[in-house]
Amino acid sequence: MDVGNIGFVVAGLIVGFIVGMTGVGGGSLMTPILLWFGINPATAVGTDLLYAAITKSGGVLVHSKNKNIDWTITGWLTLGSVPAVLLTLWFLASLHTDPSAMNAVIKQALGVVLLLTALAILFKKSLLAFAQRHAGDSYHLRPRNLNALTVVTGAILGTMVALTSIGAGALGTVALFILYPFLATRRLVGTEIAHAVPLTLVAGLGHASMGNMDWHLLGFLLMGSLPGIYMGSHMTGRIPDGVLRPCLAVMLMAVGYKLAF
């Protein structure tokens, strides 16, 4: 194993550790790290998508066993996200003859979504408090309208994830908290993870079909991230959330600003 490959294992270990400890930061950290290593933007996104699908599959098994998944909400989200992924992949495929144009679109979208993710992480507690405080107000939707809005939310998340590999985690969780303020946190997190697996799997396979995939890179990332997630999960609560989230948000904001502007 050469020095470059060891770097990918270490990157997987660090990202896995942060994800295990905080529950956020997977795609939003991994894709910028791969760009820093000089990986082509399209390849970075495609590889990270399948990386996310594999790493989150274990979480679905655990949450499903503990009955922490609302499969109805997952279904409505998927109804919006999967068609949106396919449309976005079709759009990217139309740019495939001009790799520089496709990479420019992906880098610009990455910057914008990273900035949004940073804001979601930074103001998550305030947004959740607002949603729960006003949960009984007149803004609360009828079931039919709520289902339609959930499908639209899935479509937005699907478009972002297919373009950038980012958005299903922090942004998806905040969106679900606002839509379903009475849903228990553990069920909401489980539902978001259950939706992220088919979303990232379909998007990742679509990118792989266009050649935007490095299977060796994926293997090295998984070598590091799987033990990293295990170690990080045992460190949960050791470092104050009030320290971790702002640091993560500032870092993502800096990277997002550089990519977008």
RORORO-483996 format. One record per atom (N, C-alpha, C): residue in three letters; x, y, z. Coordinates in steps of 0.1 Angstrom, whole numbers, plus 2048, in hexadecimal, padded with zeros to 3 digits. Layout:
N
AlaXYZ
...
***
This chain:
261
Met8087F4800
Met800800800
Met80980C800
Asp8078157F6
Asp8108217F5
Asp80A82C7FE
Val8128377FE
Val80F842807
Val801848804
Gly7FE84A7F7
Gly7F184F7F3
Gly7E58477F8
Asn7E683A7F7
Asn7DB8317FC
Asn7DA83280B
Ile7E5833812
Ile7E5834820
Ile7DD841824
Gly7E084B81C
Gly7D985881F
Gly7C985681D
Phe7C584E814
Phe7B684C812
Phe7B184481E
Val7B983A823
Val7B483382F
Val7B383C83B
Val7BD84583D
Val7BD84E848
Val7B1858847
Ala7AE85C83A
Ala7A3865838
Ala79685E83C
Gly795852838
Gly78984A83B
Gly78884884A
Leu793846851
Leu793845860
Leu78E851867
Ile79385D862
Ile79086A868
Ile78186D866
Val77C86B85A
Val76E86E857
Val76586585E
Gly76985885E
Gly76184E865
Gly760851874
Phe76B85687A
Phe76B859888
Phe76286588B
Ile76286F882
Ile75A87B885
Ile74B877883
Val74886F879
Val73A86B877
Val735862882
Gly73E859887
Gly73A851893
Gly73885989F
Met73F8648A1
Met73F86C8AD
Met7338768AC
Thr73087C8A0
Thr72788789F
Thr71A883897
Gly71B87988F
Gly710875887
Gly70F87D87A
Val717887878
Val71788F86C
Val725890866
Gly72689585A
Gly733898854
Gly73888E84A
Gly731884847
Gly73687983E
Gly73987F830
Gly72F881828
Gly73288681A
Gly73889481A
Ser73389D824
Ser7388AB824
Ser7468AC827
Leu74C8A282D
Leu75A8A1830
Leu762899826
Met75D88E822
Met764884819
Met76688A80B
Thr75C890805
Thr75D8957F8
Thr7688A07F7
Pro7688AA800
Pro7728B57FF
Pro7808AF802
Ile7818A580A
Ile78E89E80D
Ile793897800
Leu78A8917F9
Leu78E88A7ED
Leu7938947E2
Leu78C8A07E2
Leu7908AB7D9
Leu79E8B07DC
Trp7A08B17E9
Trp7AE8B57EE
Trp7B88AB7EA
Phe7B589E7E9
Phe7BF8947E5
Phe7C18957D6
Gly7B989D7CF
Gly7BA89E7C0
Gly7B18957B8
Ile7A888F7BF
Ile79E8867B8
Ile79588F7B0
Asn79288B7A4
Asn78889179B
Asn77B8937A2
Pro77589F7A1
Pro7688A27A8
Pro75D8987A6
Ala75B894799
Ala75188A796
Ala75487C79C
Thr76187879C
Thr76586C7A2
Thr76486C7B1
Ala7678787B7
Ala76687A7C6
Ala7578787CA
Val74E87E7C3
Val74087D7C6
Val73B86F7C5
Gly73E8697B9
Gly73985B7B7
Gly73E8517C1
Thr74B8527C4
Thr7518497CE
Thr74B84B7DC
Asp7498587E0
Asp74485B7ED
Asp7368567EE
Leu72E8567E3
Leu7208527E4
Leu71F8437E8
Leu72783B7E1
Leu72782C7E4
Leu72D82A7F2
Tyr7378327F6
Tyr73D831803
Tyr73283380E
Ala72983E80B
Ala71F841815
Ala714836815
Ala711830809
Ala707826809
Ala70B81A811
Ile718816810
Ile71D80A817
Ile71E80D826
Thr72381982A
Thr72581C838
Thr71881E83F
Lys70E823838
Lys70182583F
Lys6F881983F
Ser6FB80F837
Ser6F3803837
Ser6F37FC845
Gly6FF7FC84B
Gly6FF7F6859
Gly6F67FE863
Gly6F680B861
Gly6ED81386A
Gly6DE810868
Val6DA80D85B
Val6CC809859
Val6C97FC860
Leu6D27F3860
Leu6CF7E6866
Leu6CD7E8875
Val6D57F087B
Val6D47F388A
Val6C77FA88D
His6C5805885
His6B980D888
His6AC805885
Ser6AC7FC87B
Ser6A07F4878
Ser69E7EA883
Lys6A87E4888
Lys6A77DB893
Lys6A17E189F
Asn6A57EE8A2
Asn6A07F58AD
Asn6937FD8AB
Lys68D7FA89F
Lys68080189B
Lys68181089B
Asn68D815896
Asn68F824896
Asn68D82A888
Ile68682287F
Ile684827871
Ile67582986E
Asp671834869
Asp663836865
Asp663833856
Trp65F827852
Trp661823844
Trp65782B83B
Thr64C830840
Thr643838838
Thr64A845833
Ile65084C83D
Ile657858839
Ile663855830
Thr66A84A832
Thr675846829
Thr66F84481B
Gly66483E81A
Gly65E83C80D
Gly65A849805
Trp65485280D
Trp65185F806
Trp65D867802
Leu66886780A
Leu67486D807
Leu67B8677FA
Thr67B8597FA
Thr6808527EF
Thr6798547E2
Leu66B8567E3
Leu6638597D7
Leu6678667D1
Gly66C86F7D8
Gly67187B7D2
Gly68087B7CF
Ser6888747D7
Ser6978757D5
Ser69C86C7CA
Val6978607C8
Val69C8577BE
Val69A85D7AF
Pro68D8617AC
Pro68B86879F
Pro69487479D
Ala69687C7A8
Ala69E8887A7
Ala6AD8847A4
Val6B18797AA
Val6BF8747A8
Val6C1870799
Leu6B7869794
Leu6B8864786
Leu6B887077D
Leu6B087A77F
Leu6B0886777
Leu6BD88D777
Thr6C388E783
Thr6CF895785
Thr6DB88E77E
Leu6DA88077F
Leu6E5878779
Leu6E3879769
Trp6D787A765
Trp6D587C756
Trp6DB88A752
Phe6D989475A
Phe6DF8A1757
Phe6EE8A0757
Leu6F489A761
Leu703898761
Leu708890756
Ala700886752
Ala70487D746
Ala705886739
Ser6FC890738
Ser6FC89872D
Ser7088A172C
Leu70F8A3738
Leu71B8AB738
Leu7288A2737
His725895736
His73188B738
His73B88D72C
Thr736891721
Thr73F893715
Thr74989F718
Asp7458A7722
Asp74E8B3725
Asp7518B2734
Pro75B8AA738
Pro75E8A8746
Pro7608B574E
Ser7678BF748
Ser7698CB74F
Ser75C8D2753
Ala7528D274A
Ala7458D874D
Ala73E8D0759
Met73F8C3758
Met7398BB763
Met7408BE770
Asn74D8BE770
Asn7548C077D
Asn7528CE782
Ala7508D8779
Ala74D8E677D
Ala73F8E7784
Val7358E077E
Val7288DF784
Val7288D9792
Ile7308CE793
Ile7308C67A0
Ile7388CF7AA
Lys7438D57A7
Lys74A8DD7B1
Lys7428E97B6
Gln73A8EF7AD
Gln7328FB7B1
Gln7278F67BA
Ala7208EB7B6
Ala7168E57BF
Ala71B8E17CC
Leu7278DB7CC
Leu72D8D77D9
Leu72F8E37E2
Gly7348EE7DD
Gly7368FA7E5
Gly7298FF7EB
Val71F8FF7E3
Val7129047E9
Val70C8FB7F3
Val70C8EE7F0
Val7078E47FA
Val70F8E3807
Leu71C8E5806
Leu7258E5812
Leu7218F181B
Leu71F8FD814
Leu71B90981C
Leu70D906823
Leu70490081C
Leu6F78FD822
Leu6F88F382D
Thr7018E982B
Thr7038DF836
Thr7098E5842
Ala7138EE840
Ala7198F584B
Ala70F8FD853
Leu70690484C
Leu6FB90C853
Leu6F290285B
Ala6EF8F7855
Ala6E68ED85B
Ala6EC8E8868
Ile6F98E5867
Ile7008E0873
Ile7018EB87E
Leu7048F787A
Leu706902883
Leu6F990688A
Phe6EE906883
Phe6E190B888
Phe6D78FF88B
Lys6DC8F388B
Lys6D38E888D
Lys6CA8E9899
Lys6D18EC8A5
Lys6C98EC8B1
Lys6BE8F78B1
Ser6C29028AB
Ser6B890D8AA
Ser6AC90A8A1
Leu6AF903896
Leu6A58FF88D
Leu69C8F4893
Leu6A28EB89A
Leu69A8E18A1
Leu6918E68AC
Ala6968F08B3
Ala68F8F68BE
Ala6838FE8B8
Phe6859058AD
Phe67B90C8A6
Phe6709038A1
Ala6748F889B
Ala66A8EE896
Ala6618E88A1
Gln6688E58AC
Gln6608DF8B7
Gln6578E98BE
Arg65C8F58BF
Arg6559008C6
Arg6489038BE
His6489028B1
His63D9068A8
His6368FA8A2
Ala6398EE8A8
Ala6338E28A2
Ala6248E18A2
Gly61E8E88AC
Gly60F8E88AD
Gly6098F48A6
Asp6118FC8A0
Asp60B90889A
Asp60390588D
Ser5FE90F887
Ser5F690D87B
Ser5FE90986F
Tyr60B90A870
Tyr614906865
Tyr6148F7863
His6108F086D
His6108E186D
His6078DC862
Leu60C8D4858
Leu6068D084C
Leu5FC8C484E
Arg5F28C4845
Arg5EA8B8845
Arg5F28AC83F
Pro5EF8A0842
Pro5F789483E
Pro5F989482F
Arg5EF897826
Arg5F1897818
Arg5FC8A1813
Asn5FB8AD819
Asn6048B8815
Asn6128B581B
Leu6138AF827
Leu61F8AB82D
Leu6268A0824
Asn61F89681F
Asn62588C817
Asn62A89280A
Ala62389C804
Ala6288A27F8
Ala6348AA7FA
Leu6358B1806
Leu6418B9809
Leu64D8B080C
Thr64A8A4812
Thr65589A814
Thr65A895807
Val6528937FD
Val65788F7F0
Val65F89A7EA
Val65B8A67EB
Val6638B27E5
Val6708B37ED
Thr6708B17FA
Thr67D8B1802
Thr6868A67FD
Gly68189A7FA
Gly68988F7F5
Gly68F8927E7
Ala6878997DF
Ala68C89D7D2
Ala6978A77D3
Ile6968B17DC
Ile6A18BA7DE
Ile6AE8B37E3
Leu6AC8AB7ED
Leu6B78A37F2
Leu6BE89A7E7
Gly6B58947DF
Gly6BA88B7D5
Gly6C38927CB
Thr6BE89E7C7
Thr6C68A77BD
Thr6D38AB7C3
Met6D38AF7D0
Met6E08B37D6
Met6E98A87D8
Val6E489C7DC
Val6ED8917DE
Val6F388B7D1
Ala6EB88B7C7
Ala6F08867BA
Ala6FB88F7B4
Leu6F989C7B7
Leu7038A67B2
Leu7108A67BA
Thr70E8A47C7
Thr7198A77D0
Thr71D89C7DA
Ser7148927DC
Ser7158887E6
Ser71288D7F4
Ile70F89A7F5
Ile70C8A0802
Ile6FE8A4804
Gly6F88A4810
Gly6EB8AA812
Gly6E18A0819
Ala6E4893818
Ala6DA88981E
Ala6DB88A82D
Gly6E788D832
Gly6E988D841
Gly6E4899848
Ala6EC8A3849
Ala6E98AF851
Ala6DC8B684C
Leu6DC8B883F
Leu6D08BF839
Leu6C48B783A
Gly6C58AA837
Gly6B98A1837
Gly6B48A0845
Thr6BC89F84F
Thr6B789E85D
Thr6B08AB861
Val6B68B685E
Val6AF8C3862
Val6A18C485B
Ala6A18C184E
Ala6948C1846
Ala68A8B884D
Leu68E8AC851
Leu6848A3857
Leu6808A8865
Phe6898AE86C
Phe6858B4879
Phe67A8BF878
Ile67C8C786D
Ile6728D286B
Ile6658CC866
Leu6658C285D
Leu6598BC858
Leu6528B3863
Tyr6598AC86B
Tyr6538A3875
Tyr6598A6883
Pro6558B1889
Pro65A8B6896
Pro6568AC8A1
Phe64C8A48A0
Phe64789C8AB
Phe64E88E8AA
Leu65588B89F
Leu65B87E89E
Leu66887D8A7
Ala6698728AE
Ala6748708B8
Ala6818718B0
Thr68B8778B7
Thr69887A8B0
Thr69E86D8AB
Arg69E8628B3
Arg6A48568AF
Arg69D8508A2
Arg6908528A1
Arg68984D895
Arg68C856889
Leu68D86388C
Leu69086C881
Leu69E86987B
Val6A8867884
Val6B686487F
Val6B6857877
Gly6AF84D87D
Gly6AE840876
Gly6A7841868
Thr69D849867
Thr69684B85B
Thr69F852850
Glu6A785C855
Glu6B086384C
Glu6BA859847
Ile6C085184F
Ile6CA84784B
Ile6C483D841
Ala6B8838844
Ala6B182F83B
Ala6AE83482D
His6AB84182D
His6A9848820
His6B684A819
Ala6C184D820
Ala6CE85081A
Ala6D4844813
Val6D1838817
Val6D782C811
Val6D282A802
Pro6C5829800
Pro6C18287F1
Pro6C58347E9
Leu6C48407EF
Leu6C884C7E8
Leu6D684C7E4
Thr6E08497ED
Thr6EE8497E9
Thr6F283D7E1
Leu6EA8327E3
Leu6ED8267DB
Leu6EA8287CC
Val6DE82E7C9
Val6D98307BC
Val6E283B7B5
Ala6E58467BD
Ala6EE8507B7
Ala6FC84B7B5
Gly7018437BE
Gly70F83E7BD
Gly7108347B1
Leu70682B7AF
Leu7068227A3
Leu70582A796
Gly6FD835797
Gly6FB83D78B
Gly709843787
His710849791
His71D84F78E
His72784478A
Ala726838790
Ala72F82D78C
Ala72D82977D
Ser72082A779
Ser71D82676A
Ser723831761
Met72683D766
Met72C84775D
Met73B84775F
Gly74083E767
Gly74F83D769
Gly754846774
Asn74B84C77C
Asn74F855787
Asn75184D794
Met759843793
Met75B83A79F
Met76983579F
Asp76F8347AB
Asp77D82E7AD
Asp77B8237B7
Trp77A8177B3
Trp77780C7BC
Trp7838097C6
His78F80B7C1
His79A80A7CB
His79A8147D6
Leu7978217D2
Leu79682B7DB
Leu78B8287E5
Leu77F8237E1
Leu7748207E9
Leu7798157F4
Gly78080C7EF
Gly7858017F9
Gly78E807804
Phe797810800
Phe7A081680A
Phe79981F814
Leu78F82680F
Leu78782F818
Leu77F826822
Leu77A81B81D
Leu772812826
Leu77B80C831
Met78880882C
Met791803836
Met79480C842
Gly793819840
Gly79582284B
Gly788826852
Ser77E82884A
Ser77182D850
Ser76A823859
Leu76A817856
Leu76280D85E
Leu76880C86C
Pro77580B86E
Pro77A80C87C
Pro77881A882
Gly779824879
Gly77883287E
Gly76A834884
Ile76082F87D
Ile752831882
Ile75082A88F
Tyr75681E890
Tyr75581689D
Tyr75B81D8A8
Met7678238A6
Met76E82A8B1
Met7678378B4
Gly76283E8AA
Gly75B84B8AC
Gly74F8498B4
Ser74783E8B1
Ser73B83C8B8
Ser73D83A8C7
His7498358CB
His74C8348D9
His7518408E0
Met75384B8D7
Met7588588DD
Met74C8628DD
Thr74085E8D9
Thr7358678D9
Thr73386D8E7
Gly73287A8E8
Gly7308818F4
Gly73C8858FC
Arg7488808F7
Arg7548838FE
Arg7598928FB
Ile7568968EF
Ile7598A48EB
Ile74C8AB8EA
Pro74A8B78F1
Pro73E8BE8F1
Pro7398C18E3
Asp72C8BF8E0
Asp7258C28D4
Asp7278D08D0
Gly7278D98DA
Gly7288E78D7
Gly7368EB8D2
Val7408E28D3
Val74D8E58CE
Val74E8DF8C0
Leu7498D28BF
Leu74B8CB8B2
Leu7438D18A7
Arg7378D48A9
Arg72E8D989E
Arg7338E6898
Pro7368F08A0
Pro73B8FD89A
Pro7488FB892
Cys7518F2898
Cys75E8EF891
Cys75B8E9883
Leu7528DF883
Leu74F8D8876
Leu7488E286D
Ala73F8EA872
Ala7388F4869
Ala7428FE863
Val74B90386B
Val75590D866
Val75D90785B
Met7628FB85D
Met76A8F4853
Met7638F2846
Leu7568ED847
Leu74E8EB83B
Leu74B8F8834
Met74990383C
Met746910836
Met75291582E
Ala75E913833
Ala76A91782D
Ala76C91081F
Val76B903820
Val76C8FA814
Val7618FE80A
Gly7558FF80F
Gly74A902806
Gly74C9107FF
Tyr75091A806
Tyr752927800
Tyr75D9267F5
Lys76891F7F8
Lys77391D7EE
Lys76E9177E1
Leu76590C7E3
Leu7619057D7
Leu75690E7CF
Ala74E9157D7
Ala74391C7D0
Ala7489297CA
Phe7529307D0
Phe75693D7CC
Phe76593D7C8
***
